[in-house]
Amino acid sequence: MDEPVTSRICFMCEAVAAPGANYCGQCGAPLNRTHAIPASQNPKWYHNVWVVLFMLFFVLGPFALPLVWKNPRLSRGIQIALTLVAVVYTVLLIQLTMRMLQAVGDSMNAFNSTLNF
């Protein structure tokens, strides 16, 4: 009798792989542990999803996008979504900064016009 084909779980992103697949459909990691990184080696700190999000939105901004795209734990859809959100977030921050500088300039002009020299 044939054994039923069971799907496997990816050890990197914990996604359910298709039956008979050799590589994960989400992150591309090999499902055969002999080709993968040894389990004794700890994952890199910059592959932690929370570190990537913190760096992306609070520290580096769009300069953290390589952390997003090199992270094996993030699926392609999540990488695209994070890239789009980071771009919109960066544009909004630039607009806010420009408005703030304009307001400071207007306040300084108003203050200078009240001085009698």
Buried (B, 14 or more C-beta within 10 A) or exposed (E): EEEEEEEBEBBBBEBEBEEEEEBBBBBEBBBEEEEBBEEEEEEEEEBBBEBBBEBBBEEBBBEBBEBBEEBBBBBEEBBEEBBEEBEEBBEEEEEEEEEEEEEEEEEEEEEEEEEEE
